[in-house]
Amino acid sequence: MLNPPPGPEPDDADLASLLLIRHVELALLRLFGEGLVSGTTHTCLGQEYVPVALAPLLDAADMVFSNHRGHGHYLALTGDAEGLLAEVLGRQGAVCGGAGGSQHLYTGGFLSTGVQGESLPVAVGAALRRARDGAGALALAFVGDGTWGEGAVYEALNLAALWRAPLVVVVEHNGIAQSTPTERQLAGDIGARAAAFGIAHHRSSTSEVGALRAELAPLLEQVRSGAGPLVVELDVPRLGPHSKGDDTRGAEELAALGARDWYRVRAGASEQRFAAWDAKQSALVDALVAELVSRPPSDGRARAASTAPHLTPVAPPAAPAVPERVAENLNRALHELMAADPSVHLLGEDVSDPYGGAFKVTRGLSTRFGGRVRSTPLSEGAITGVGAGLALAGERAVVEMMFGDFVTLAFDQLVNFAAKSVSMYGRRVPVPLLVRCPVGGRRGYGATHSQSPQKHLMGVPDLDLYELSPFHDAVPLVRHALSTGNPSVLFEDKVLYTERRFTGDTVDEVLRWRLDGGSALGTAVVGPAGVERPDAVVIAPGGLARRAVSALRSLLLEDELCVRLLVPARLYPLDADRLAELCGRAPAVVVVEDGTPGAGWGTEVAQALHTRLWSVLRAPVRVLTAADRPVPAAPHLEDEVFVRDEDIRRAVRALAERVSAERVSAECGTPECGEER
């Protein structure tokens, strides 16, 4: 292939930016070869002109989302070679303190992440935030052609088109996805895919900065003016390997790509001027690298800090005269939250009036709050990403899963983006996002609509898990969840929605209750009044609370056992020390959950209590779970799967009998009676 004829020369600023990116990328490959860079290093050699052309077209209010191949994007927009090189080298002065590395960069309005397609739903959320301001700002997301195999791309494009979001998707089409030619993994073409959503598409193959900028300038202005989203497809050469040394292409193919390299074309067109700038930027990068490798290691903290979000306190509402049903309480919580804070958005499937959500929890919200409440397509992953994008852009978002089972479709956005973003950029990045999940069975919905998936989200750093119960007021609980800056999930057992909440301090004629600490996150402590050391403790969250209360009543009246029930509002992080204190030196503990056995919340609690109460317990903590099989639809079969109040009663009674027998044995003190523990 012959070299393409050169176009107009780039000005000094563009040439300096192009050559800075080129020499930083070459330096990174060299440093990897010297063993000074570890992990992945995806260079953009040959593609540098794309972000350089776009940079002057972007405003300070815009937000840019990049991907694994994002060094050039970052440098064209910030010029911060020192911060980038220090980040990849893990040295002081790193933009993200060395915590992000090559793929995870965040500063100002720029963010990159390493999961393909992940940033597109987030960019839609950021675009909605910018559209709300009405100032003509937009969100721009860079993706590769290989990313068009990800479902998140299509969910995001559908939402962007439906909502006419000011979103620009820049596709750097280099014809190869890691090592596989795009033609072998992408059916049809990208333009037709954009057209299927009614989204404008522009394709260009020029590598001239000025020409590309001139093509894109009026298109971006149309997006700013409300024309809706835009997909820009740019044919670019990828001269380097996918990451470091993993290039499987032959010499002939690489030579053909090299002939298209803007660097080679420009060097031949303006040899003297180009050579001067080339030498200058090469020397700048070399000097910077030499200085950086002598710096001390980074400490994991970024150069700048972010502050956590803050919700203005409001006076607590007067308690209703008649105890609310749990669904009514949750609906009131959302109404009061959105009324008090105009930055709160609600997203979910069929959440708008007159339907008001599958369980009517969102009734009246769309009528009252208009555009801040959006009924969405069936796109659990994308709407969670949109919520995260809104949160990242300074808003707050509540996302409703129609059924908690479907949260598995949003795992990537919750675990890999929302939770990790809080700390993986070397600073605290608030992501005030709450995902509501109706969970549990006993409604005849069958295996895919009746699960309790809490354990699948346990143990994720910076992802808080809560569970609603009839003892906890959703008004302060929801407000708290959105005030911490951590993304969170609220599990809501479906059988509770129609049940009334407990108010005051009375459960029935024999049981009393209180909230430990009196706060929204306090554990509900239930039991006979005046009992300092109970015979046993039952720990049960959410929808199990009613069944546990029934078991406590039977144990007291029929078995003469004084049992204490603990109902925590927060499942994770677990306050194990306080939970152990609330056990009150009871000799036996039963932990109950509706999830399946193995690696669950109950085993986490049991392990924590064994560690703290070993000298007090007279028997191992017993964990009761649902059966180890999918939930059947038929009521009589479904009843066999879940923990029943009678199961709790039997477990407590068996432990109490074991404790009693051990006490008798210890008091006897003879070999026939057994040895004291």
C-alpha positions as CSV (number, residue, x, y, z in Angstrom):
1,M,0.0,0.0,0.0
2,L,1.4,3.4,-1.0
3,N,1.7,6.2,1.6
4,P,-1.4,8.4,1.5
5,P,-0.6,12.0,0.4
6,P,-0.2,14.3,3.4
7,G,-2.8,16.9,4.1
8,P,-2.4,20.3,5.7
9,E,0.3,20.4,8.4
10,P,-0.9,20.3,12.0
11,D,-0.2,23.3,14.1
12,D,2.5,23.2,16.8
13,A,0.0,22.4,19.6
14,D,-1.4,19.4,17.7
15,L,2.0,18.2,16.6
16,A,3.4,18.4,20.1
17,S,0.4,16.4,21.4
18,L,0.7,13.8,18.8
19,L,4.4,13.3,19.4
20,L,4.0,13.3,23.2
21,I,1.6,10.4,23.0
22,R,3.8,8.5,20.6
23,H,6.9,8.8,22.7
24,V,5.0,8.0,26.0
25,E,3.7,4.8,24.4
26,L,7.1,3.8,23.1
27,A,8.6,4.5,26.5
28,L,6.0,2.3,28.2
29,L,6.8,-0.6,25.9
30,R,10.5,-0.1,26.5
31,L,10.0,0.1,30.2
32,F,8.1,-3.1,30.2
33,G,10.9,-4.8,28.3
34,E,13.2,-3.6,31.1
35,G,11.0,-5.0,33.8
36,L,10.0,-1.6,35.2
37,V,6.3,-1.9,34.1
38,S,4.1,-4.8,35.1
39,G,0.6,-5.9,34.3
40,T,-1.0,-4.8,31.0
41,T,0.0,-1.9,28.8
42,H,-2.3,-1.4,25.8
43,T,-0.7,1.2,23.5
44,C,-2.5,3.3,20.9
45,L,0.4,3.5,18.4
46,G,-1.1,4.7,15.1
47,Q,-4.3,6.0,16.7
48,E,-2.9,9.1,18.4
49,Y,-4.6,11.5,16.0
50,V,-8.1,10.6,17.1
51,P,-8.1,12.1,20.6
52,V,-5.9,15.0,19.4
53,A,-8.5,15.9,16.8
54,L,-11.3,15.7,19.4
55,A,-9.7,17.4,22.3
56,P,-10.4,21.1,21.2
57,L,-14.0,20.1,20.5
58,L,-14.7,19.1,24.1
59,D,-15.6,21.5,26.9
60,A,-14.8,21.5,30.6
61,A,-18.4,20.5,31.4
62,D,-18.2,17.4,29.1
63,M,-17.4,14.0,30.5
64,V,-15.1,11.6,28.7
65,F,-15.1,7.8,29.2
66,S,-12.2,5.8,28.0
67,N,-11.2,2.1,27.8
68,H,-8.2,-0.2,28.3
69,R,-6.4,1.6,25.4
70,G,-6.8,5.0,26.9
71,H,-3.3,6.5,27.3
72,G,-3.7,8.7,24.2
73,H,-7.1,9.9,25.2
74,Y,-5.8,10.9,28.6
75,L,-2.8,12.7,27.3
76,A,-4.6,14.6,24.5
77,L,-7.2,15.9,27.0
78,T,-4.8,16.6,29.9
79,G,-1.2,16.8,28.7
80,D,-0.3,15.1,32.0
81,A,2.5,12.8,30.9
82,E,4.0,12.9,34.4
83,G,0.9,11.7,36.1
84,L,0.3,9.0,33.6
85,L,3.8,7.6,33.6
86,A,4.0,7.8,37.3
87,E,0.8,5.9,37.5
88,V,1.9,3.1,35.3
89,L,5.3,2.9,37.0
90,G,3.8,3.1,40.5
91,R,5.8,6.1,41.5
92,Q,5.0,9.2,43.6
93,G,3.0,11.8,41.6
94,A,0.8,9.2,40.0
95,V,-2.6,10.5,39.0
96,C,-4.4,7.7,40.9
97,G,-1.6,7.0,43.3
98,G,-0.7,3.8,41.5
99,A,-4.0,2.2,42.5
100,G,-5.5,2.4,39.0
101,G,-2.5,1.6,36.8
102,S,-2.7,1.6,33.0
103,Q,-6.4,0.9,32.6
104,H,-8.1,2.8,35.4
105,L,-7.5,6.6,35.2
106,Y,-9.7,9.3,36.7
107,T,-9.3,13.0,36.9
108,G,-11.7,15.8,36.4
109,G,-14.1,14.9,33.6
110,F,-12.0,11.9,32.4
111,L,-12.5,8.3,33.5
112,S,-11.2,5.0,32.0
113,T,-12.1,1.5,33.0
114,G,-10.8,-1.9,31.8
115,V,-14.0,-3.9,31.1
116,Q,-15.1,-3.8,27.5
117,G,-18.5,-2.0,27.0
118,E,-18.8,-1.2,30.7
119,S,-18.5,2.5,30.4
120,L,-21.3,3.0,27.8
121,P,-24.3,2.7,30.2
122,V,-22.4,4.9,32.7
123,A,-21.8,7.4,29.9
124,V,-25.6,7.5,29.2
125,G,-26.1,8.4,32.9
126,A,-23.5,11.1,32.7
127,A,-25.1,12.4,29.5
128,L,-28.6,12.6,31.2
129,R,-27.0,14.6,34.0
130,R,-25.6,17.0,31.5
131,A,-28.8,17.3,29.5
132,R,-30.6,18.2,32.7
133,D,-28.3,21.2,33.1
134,G,-29.4,22.5,29.7
135,A,-26.0,24.0,29.0
136,G,-25.2,21.9,25.9
137,A,-22.7,19.6,27.6
138,L,-22.3,16.0,26.5
139,A,-20.7,12.7,27.4
140,L,-18.2,11.0,25.0
141,A,-17.2,7.3,25.2
142,F,-14.4,5.7,23.3
143,V,-14.8,2.0,22.4
144,G,-13.2,-0.4,20.0
145,D,-14.8,-2.4,17.2
146,G,-14.3,-5.6,19.3
147,T,-16.6,-4.1,22.0
148,W,-19.6,-4.4,19.7
149,G,-19.9,-8.0,20.8
150,E,-20.9,-6.9,24.3
151,G,-24.6,-6.7,25.2
152,A,-24.0,-3.6,27.3
153,V,-23.4,-1.6,24.1
154,Y,-26.8,-2.3,22.7
155,E,-28.7,-1.8,26.0
156,A,-26.9,1.6,26.3
157,L,-27.6,2.7,22.7
158,N,-31.2,1.8,23.1
159,L,-31.5,3.9,26.2
160,A,-29.6,6.8,24.7
161,A,-31.8,6.8,21.6
162,L,-35.0,6.6,23.6
163,W,-34.0,9.5,25.9
164,R,-32.2,11.5,23.2
165,A,-29.2,11.7,25.5
166,P,-26.3,13.9,24.4
167,L,-23.9,11.0,24.0
168,V,-21.1,10.6,21.4
169,V,-19.7,7.1,20.9
170,V,-16.3,7.1,19.2
171,V,-15.4,3.7,17.7
172,E,-11.7,3.3,17.0
173,H,-12.1,0.6,14.4
174,N,-8.7,-1.0,14.0
175,G,-9.9,-4.2,12.5
176,I,-8.6,-6.6,15.2
177,A,-10.0,-7.5,18.6
178,Q,-7.0,-8.6,20.7
179,S,-5.8,-11.3,18.1
180,T,-9.0,-12.0,16.2
181,P,-9.8,-10.1,13.0
182,T,-13.0,-8.1,13.4
183,E,-14.5,-9.6,10.3
184,R,-14.5,-13.0,12.1
185,Q,-16.5,-11.8,15.1
186,L,-18.6,-8.9,13.9
187,A,-21.6,-9.7,11.7
188,G,-22.9,-6.8,9.6
189,D,-21.5,-3.4,10.2
190,I,-21.5,-0.8,12.9
191,G,-23.3,1.8,10.9
192,A,-26.3,-0.5,10.4
193,R,-26.3,-1.3,14.1
194,A,-26.5,2.4,15.0
195,A,-29.2,2.9,12.4
196,A,-31.3,0.1,13.9
197,F,-31.6,2.4,17.0
198,G,-32.2,5.5,14.9
199,I,-28.9,6.9,15.9
200,A,-26.8,9.1,13.6
201,H,-23.6,7.5,12.3
202,H,-20.5,9.0,10.7
203,R,-17.6,7.1,9.3
204,S,-14.2,8.5,8.4
205,S,-10.8,7.1,7.4
206,T,-8.7,10.3,7.5
207,S,-5.7,10.4,9.7
208,E,-5.3,14.2,9.3
209,V,-6.0,16.0,12.6
210,G,-7.4,19.1,10.9
211,A,-9.6,17.3,8.5
212,L,-11.0,14.9,11.1
213,R,-11.7,17.8,13.4
214,A,-13.5,19.7,10.7
215,E,-15.7,16.7,10.0
216,L,-16.6,16.1,13.6
217,A,-17.1,19.7,14.8
218,P,-20.6,20.3,13.3
219,L,-21.7,16.8,14.3
220,L,-20.8,17.3,18.0
221,E,-22.6,20.7,17.9
222,Q,-25.7,18.9,16.7
223,V,-25.5,16.5,19.7
224,R,-25.1,19.5,22.0
225,S,-28.2,21.1,20.4
226,G,-30.4,18.2,21.3
227,A,-30.2,16.1,18.1
228,G,-29.7,12.9,20.1
229,P,-26.8,10.5,20.3
230,L,-24.1,10.0,17.6
231,V,-21.8,7.1,16.7
232,V,-18.5,8.1,15.1
233,E,-16.7,5.2,13.4
234,L,-13.0,5.9,12.6
235,D,-10.9,3.5,10.6
236,V,-7.5,3.5,12.4
237,P,-4.4,1.3,12.3
238,R,-3.3,-0.5,15.4
239,L,0.5,-0.6,15.0
240,G,1.4,-2.1,18.3
241,P,0.4,-5.4,20.0
242,H,-2.8,-5.8,21.9
243,S,-0.8,-5.6,25.1
244,K,3.0,-5.5,25.1
245,G,4.3,-8.5,23.2
246,D,1.2,-10.5,22.1
247,D,0.9,-9.6,18.4
248,T,0.2,-12.5,16.1
249,R,0.0,-10.6,12.9
250,G,2.5,-11.3,10.1
251,A,5.2,-9.0,8.8
252,E,3.4,-8.2,5.6
253,E,0.2,-7.1,7.4
254,L,2.2,-4.9,9.8
255,A,4.1,-3.3,7.0
256,A,0.9,-2.4,5.3
257,L,-0.4,-0.8,8.5
258,G,2.8,1.0,9.0
259,A,2.5,2.6,5.6
260,R,-0.7,4.3,6.9
261,D,1.0,5.6,10.0
262,W,0.5,9.3,10.4
263,Y,4.0,9.5,12.0
264,R,5.7,8.2,8.8
265,V,3.5,10.3,6.5
266,R,4.0,13.5,8.5
267,A,7.8,13.0,8.8
268,G,8.1,12.8,5.1
269,A,6.0,15.9,4.5
270,S,7.6,18.4,6.8
271,E,10.9,16.8,7.6
272,Q,12.8,19.6,9.3
273,R,9.9,21.0,11.4
274,F,8.7,17.5,12.3
275,A,12.2,16.3,13.3
276,A,12.6,19.3,15.6
277,W,9.4,18.6,17.4
278,D,10.0,14.9,17.4
279,A,13.4,15.3,19.1
280,K,12.0,17.8,21.6
281,Q,9.1,15.5,22.7
282,S,11.3,12.4,22.8
283,A,13.8,14.2,25.0
284,L,11.0,15.5,27.3
285,V,9.7,11.9,27.8
286,D,13.2,10.4,28.3
287,A,14.0,13.0,30.9
288,L,10.7,12.5,32.6
289,V,11.1,8.7,32.7
290,A,14.7,9.0,34.1
291,E,13.4,11.3,36.9
292,L,10.4,9.1,37.6
293,V,12.2,5.8,38.0
294,S,14.3,7.4,40.8
295,R,11.2,8.5,42.7
296,P,9.9,6.6,45.7
297,P,7.0,4.2,45.2
298,S,3.5,5.7,45.2
299,D,1.4,5.3,48.4
300,G,-1.9,4.4,46.7
301,R,-3.4,7.8,47.2
302,A,-4.2,10.1,44.3
303,R,-2.9,13.6,44.0
304,A,-6.3,15.1,44.7
305,A,-9.2,14.0,47.0
306,S,-12.9,14.0,46.5
307,T,-15.5,14.6,49.2
308,A,-18.3,12.3,50.0
309,P,-21.9,13.4,49.2
310,H,-24.0,15.0,51.8
311,L,-27.8,14.9,52.1
312,T,-29.3,17.9,53.9
313,P,-31.0,16.6,57.1
314,V,-34.8,16.9,57.3
315,A,-37.1,16.7,60.2
316,P,-38.4,13.2,60.7
317,P,-42.0,12.7,59.5
318,A,-44.8,12.1,62.0
319,A,-45.5,8.4,62.4
320,P,-48.8,7.3,60.7
321,A,-51.7,6.7,63.0
322,V,-52.0,3.1,61.8
323,P,-48.8,1.1,61.3
324,E,-48.0,1.1,57.6
325,R,-47.6,-1.9,55.4
326,V,-43.9,-2.4,54.4
327,A,-44.6,-1.5,50.8
328,E,-46.4,1.7,51.9
329,N,-43.5,2.6,54.2
330,L,-41.0,2.1,51.3
331,N,-43.1,4.2,49.0
332,R,-43.3,7.0,51.5
333,A,-39.5,6.8,51.9
334,L,-39.0,7.3,48.2
335,H,-41.5,10.2,48.0
336,E,-39.8,11.9,50.9
337,L,-36.3,11.3,49.6
338,M,-37.1,12.7,46.1
339,A,-39.0,15.7,47.6
340,A,-36.1,16.6,49.9
341,D,-33.4,16.1,47.3
342,P,-33.9,17.2,43.6
343,S,-30.7,15.3,42.6
344,V,-32.3,11.9,43.2
345,H,-33.4,9.9,40.2
346,L,-35.4,6.6,40.0
347,L,-34.9,4.1,37.2
348,G,-36.6,0.8,36.7
349,E,-38.9,-1.4,34.6
350,D,-42.5,-0.3,34.7
351,V,-42.0,2.0,37.6
352,S,-44.1,4.9,36.2
353,D,-47.8,5.5,36.8
354,P,-50.4,4.2,36.5
355,Y,-48.6,0.8,37.1
356,G,-46.2,2.0,39.8
357,G,-43.9,-1.0,39.8
358,A,-44.6,-4.7,40.0
359,F,-45.1,-4.4,43.7
360,K,-46.5,-0.8,43.6
361,V,-43.6,0.5,45.6
362,T,-43.1,3.4,43.1
363,R,-46.7,4.4,42.9
364,G,-47.2,8.2,42.4
365,L,-43.5,9.0,42.0
366,S,-43.6,9.6,38.2
367,T,-46.7,11.8,38.5
368,R,-45.1,13.9,41.2
369,F,-41.5,14.0,40.0
370,G,-41.8,13.8,36.2
371,G,-38.5,13.4,34.4
372,R,-36.6,12.2,37.4
373,V,-38.5,8.9,37.3
374,R,-37.9,6.8,34.2
375,S,-39.5,3.5,33.2
376,T,-36.8,1.6,31.3
377,P,-36.5,-1.3,28.9
378,L,-35.5,-4.7,30.2
379,S,-31.9,-3.8,30.6
380,E,-30.8,-4.5,34.2
381,G,-27.1,-4.1,33.5
382,A,-27.6,-0.9,31.6
383,I,-29.9,0.8,34.0
384,T,-27.6,0.0,36.8
385,G,-24.8,1.5,34.8
386,V,-26.9,4.6,34.0
387,G,-27.6,5.0,37.8
388,A,-23.9,4.7,38.4
389,G,-23.2,7.4,35.7
390,L,-25.7,9.7,37.3
391,A,-24.1,9.2,40.7
392,L,-20.6,9.7,39.3
393,A,-21.8,13.0,37.7
394,G,-23.0,14.4,41.0
395,E,-26.6,13.1,41.2
396,R,-28.1,10.2,43.2
397,A,-29.9,7.2,41.8
398,V,-32.3,4.5,42.9
399,V,-32.6,1.6,40.6
400,E,-35.4,-1.0,41.0
401,M,-34.9,-4.6,39.9
402,M,-38.3,-5.9,39.1
403,F,-37.2,-9.1,40.7
404,G,-34.0,-9.4,42.7
405,D,-33.1,-12.6,40.7
406,F,-32.3,-10.2,37.8
407,V,-29.5,-8.5,39.7
408,T,-27.2,-11.1,38.3
409,L,-27.6,-9.3,35.0
410,A,-26.1,-6.2,36.6
411,F,-23.2,-7.8,38.4
412,D,-20.6,-6.2,36.1
413,Q,-21.9,-2.7,36.7
414,L,-22.3,-3.2,40.4
415,V,-19.1,-5.1,41.2
416,N,-16.7,-4.1,38.5
417,F,-17.7,-0.5,38.1
418,A,-19.8,1.1,40.9
419,A,-18.1,-0.6,43.9
420,K,-14.6,-0.5,42.5
421,S,-14.8,3.1,41.4
422,V,-15.1,4.2,45.0
423,S,-11.5,3.5,45.6
424,M,-9.7,2.1,42.6
425,Y,-8.7,5.5,41.4
426,G,-6.5,6.2,44.4
427,R,-9.1,8.6,45.9
428,R,-12.6,8.3,47.3
429,V,-15.0,8.7,44.4
430,P,-18.5,8.9,45.8
431,V,-21.0,6.7,43.9
432,P,-24.4,7.2,45.7
433,L,-26.4,4.5,44.0
434,L,-29.1,2.3,45.6
435,V,-30.3,-0.9,43.9
436,R,-33.5,-2.2,45.2
437,C,-34.1,-6.0,44.9
438,P,-37.4,-7.7,45.8
439,V,-36.3,-11.2,46.8
440,G,-37.5,-14.5,48.3
441,G,-40.3,-16.9,47.5
442,R,-43.7,-18.0,48.8
443,R,-45.4,-16.2,46.0
444,G,-45.5,-19.2,43.5
445,Y,-43.2,-17.4,41.0
446,G,-40.9,-20.4,40.4
447,A,-37.2,-20.8,40.2
448,T,-36.1,-17.7,38.4
449,H,-38.3,-15.2,40.3
450,S,-38.0,-16.5,43.9
451,Q,-34.3,-16.5,44.8
452,S,-32.5,-14.9,47.6
453,P,-29.2,-13.8,45.9
454,Q,-27.7,-11.9,48.9
455,K,-24.7,-14.2,49.2
456,H,-23.6,-13.5,45.6
457,L,-22.9,-9.9,46.5
458,M,-21.3,-10.5,49.9
459,G,-17.7,-9.5,50.4
460,V,-17.4,-6.9,47.7
461,P,-15.3,-4.0,49.0
462,D,-17.3,-0.7,49.1
463,L,-20.6,-2.4,48.2
464,D,-23.0,-2.1,51.2
465,L,-25.9,-4.6,51.6
466,Y,-29.1,-3.9,53.5
467,E,-32.2,-5.9,54.1
468,L,-35.6,-4.4,55.0
469,S,-37.6,-5.9,57.8
470,P,-40.9,-5.0,59.5
471,F,-38.8,-3.6,62.4
472,H,-37.0,-1.1,60.3
473,D,-38.2,2.2,58.9
474,A,-37.4,2.6,55.3
475,V,-37.4,6.4,55.4
476,P,-34.1,6.8,57.3
477,L,-32.7,3.6,56.0
478,V,-32.9,4.6,52.3
479,R,-31.7,8.1,53.1
480,H,-28.7,6.7,54.9
481,A,-27.8,4.3,52.1
482,L,-27.6,7.2,49.6
483,S,-25.6,9.4,52.0
484,T,-22.5,7.2,52.5
485,G,-21.0,7.6,49.0
486,N,-20.9,3.8,48.6
487,P,-23.1,2.0,46.2
488,S,-25.6,-0.2,48.0
489,V,-28.2,-2.9,47.5
490,L,-31.4,-3.1,49.5
491,F,-33.0,-6.5,49.6
492,E,-36.8,-6.5,50.2
493,D,-38.5,-9.8,50.9
494,K,-41.7,-9.9,48.7
495,V,-43.8,-11.5,51.4
496,L,-43.3,-8.5,53.6
497,Y,-44.8,-5.9,51.3
498,T,-48.3,-6.5,52.4
499,E,-47.5,-7.0,56.1
500,R,-47.7,-4.2,58.7
501,R,-44.6,-2.8,60.4
502,F,-44.0,-3.2,64.1
503,T,-44.2,0.2,65.9
504,G,-43.8,1.2,69.5
505,D,-42.0,-1.5,71.6
506,T,-44.6,-4.3,71.6
507,V,-44.7,-7.3,69.3
508,D,-47.5,-9.1,71.2
509,E,-48.5,-9.9,74.7
510,V,-45.3,-11.7,75.6
511,L,-42.6,-10.2,73.3
512,R,-41.0,-6.8,73.3
513,W,-38.5,-5.2,70.9
514,R,-36.2,-2.3,70.5
515,L,-33.7,-0.9,67.9
516,D,-30.2,-1.2,69.2
517,G,-28.8,2.3,69.3
518,G,-32.1,3.7,68.1
519,S,-30.8,4.3,64.6
520,A,-32.1,3.3,61.1
521,L,-29.2,0.8,60.9
522,G,-29.7,-0.6,64.4
523,T,-30.3,-4.3,64.9
524,A,-33.8,-5.1,66.1
525,V,-33.6,-6.9,69.4
526,V,-36.8,-9.0,70.1
527,G,-37.6,-11.2,73.1
528,P,-39.3,-11.5,76.5
529,A,-38.9,-8.4,78.6
530,G,-36.2,-8.4,81.3
531,V,-34.2,-11.4,80.2
532,E,-30.5,-10.6,80.6
533,R,-29.1,-14.0,79.5
534,P,-31.4,-15.8,77.0
535,D,-31.4,-19.6,76.6
536,A,-30.6,-19.1,72.9
537,V,-30.3,-16.4,70.2
538,V,-31.8,-16.5,66.7
539,I,-30.4,-14.2,64.1
540,A,-32.6,-13.7,61.1
541,P,-32.8,-10.8,58.6
542,G,-35.7,-9.4,56.6
543,G,-38.5,-11.6,55.6
544,L,-37.5,-14.3,58.1
545,A,-38.3,-12.0,61.0
546,R,-42.0,-12.9,61.1
547,R,-41.3,-16.6,61.0
548,A,-38.7,-16.1,63.7
549,V,-41.1,-14.2,65.9
550,S,-43.6,-17.0,65.6
551,A,-40.9,-19.5,66.6
552,L,-39.9,-17.3,69.6
553,R,-43.5,-17.2,70.8
554,S,-43.9,-21.0,70.6
555,L,-40.6,-21.6,72.3
556,L,-41.5,-19.4,75.2
557,L,-45.1,-20.6,75.7
558,E,-44.7,-24.3,74.9
559,D,-41.0,-25.1,75.7
560,E,-40.4,-22.5,78.4
561,L,-37.3,-21.2,76.6
562,C,-36.4,-17.5,76.6
563,V,-35.0,-16.8,73.2
564,R,-33.7,-13.5,71.8
565,L,-34.2,-12.6,68.1
566,L,-31.7,-10.3,66.4
567,V,-32.8,-8.7,63.1
568,P,-29.9,-6.7,61.5
569,A,-30.6,-4.0,58.9
570,R,-27.2,-4.1,57.3
571,L,-25.9,-7.5,56.1
572,Y,-22.5,-6.3,54.9
573,P,-20.2,-5.0,56.1
574,L,-21.1,-7.1,59.2
575,D,-20.8,-5.4,62.6
576,A,-19.7,-8.7,64.1
577,D,-18.5,-7.2,67.4
578,R,-21.8,-5.6,68.2
579,L,-23.8,-8.6,67.1
580,A,-21.7,-10.7,69.5
581,E,-22.4,-8.3,72.3
582,L,-26.2,-8.5,71.6
583,C,-26.1,-12.2,72.0
584,G,-25.9,-11.6,75.7
585,R,-23.7,-14.6,76.6
586,A,-26.3,-17.0,75.3
587,P,-25.0,-20.5,75.2
588,A,-26.6,-21.3,71.8
589,V,-27.1,-19.4,68.5
590,V,-29.1,-20.2,65.4
591,V,-28.6,-18.1,62.2
592,V,-31.3,-18.3,59.6
593,E,-31.4,-17.2,56.0
594,D,-33.5,-18.0,52.9
595,G,-30.5,-18.4,50.6
596,T,-29.2,-21.8,49.6
597,P,-26.5,-23.5,51.7
598,G,-22.8,-22.8,51.2
599,A,-20.8,-19.6,51.2
600,G,-23.7,-17.6,52.5
601,W,-24.5,-14.8,54.9
602,G,-25.3,-17.3,57.6
603,T,-21.9,-18.9,57.5
604,E,-20.3,-15.5,57.6
605,V,-22.2,-14.7,60.8
606,A,-21.5,-18.1,62.3
607,Q,-17.8,-17.8,61.7
608,A,-17.7,-14.3,63.2
609,L,-19.6,-15.5,66.3
610,H,-17.5,-18.6,66.8
611,T,-14.4,-16.4,66.8
612,R,-15.8,-14.0,69.4
613,L,-18.0,-16.2,71.6
614,W,-16.1,-19.5,71.7
615,S,-15.7,-19.4,75.5
616,V,-19.4,-18.7,75.9
617,L,-21.1,-21.0,73.4
618,R,-21.9,-24.5,74.6
619,A,-22.6,-25.8,71.1
620,P,-21.6,-24.8,67.5
621,V,-23.6,-22.1,65.9
622,R,-26.3,-23.7,63.8
623,V,-27.0,-22.3,60.3
624,L,-30.5,-22.9,58.8
625,T,-30.9,-22.3,55.1
626,A,-33.3,-23.0,52.3
627,A,-33.0,-26.3,50.5
628,D,-30.1,-26.9,48.1
629,R,-32.3,-26.8,44.9
630,P,-34.2,-24.3,42.7
631,V,-37.5,-23.0,44.1
632,P,-40.5,-24.9,42.8
633,A,-43.7,-23.0,41.7
634,A,-46.3,-25.2,43.3
635,P,-47.1,-23.9,46.8
636,H,-46.8,-27.2,48.6
637,L,-43.4,-27.9,47.0
638,E,-42.2,-24.3,47.6
639,D,-43.0,-24.7,51.3
640,E,-40.6,-27.6,51.5
641,V,-37.7,-25.5,50.3
642,F,-37.8,-22.5,52.6
643,V,-37.1,-22.3,56.3
644,R,-40.3,-22.5,58.4
645,D,-41.0,-21.2,61.9
646,E,-41.2,-24.9,63.0
647,D,-37.7,-25.5,61.6
648,I,-36.4,-22.6,63.7
649,R,-38.2,-23.9,66.8
650,R,-36.7,-27.4,66.3
651,A,-33.2,-26.1,65.8
652,V,-33.3,-24.0,69.0
653,R,-34.9,-26.8,71.0
654,A,-32.2,-29.3,69.9
655,L,-29.4,-26.9,70.8
656,A,-31.1,-26.2,74.2
657,E,-31.3,-29.9,74.9
658,R,-27.7,-30.3,74.0
659,V,-26.7,-27.4,76.3
660,S,-28.8,-28.8,79.1
661,A,-27.3,-32.3,78.8
662,E,-23.8,-30.8,78.8
663,R,-24.6,-28.9,82.0
664,V,-25.9,-32.0,83.7
665,S,-22.8,-33.9,82.6
666,A,-20.5,-31.1,83.9
667,E,-22.3,-31.0,87.3
668,C,-22.1,-34.8,87.7
669,G,-18.3,-34.8,87.3
670,T,-18.0,-38.6,87.0
671,P,-16.6,-40.6,84.1
672,E,-20.0,-42.1,83.5
673,C,-21.5,-38.7,83.2
674,G,-18.8,-37.4,81.0
675,E,-16.1,-34.8,81.5
676,E,-16.6,-31.1,82.0
677,R,-15.7,-29.1,78.9
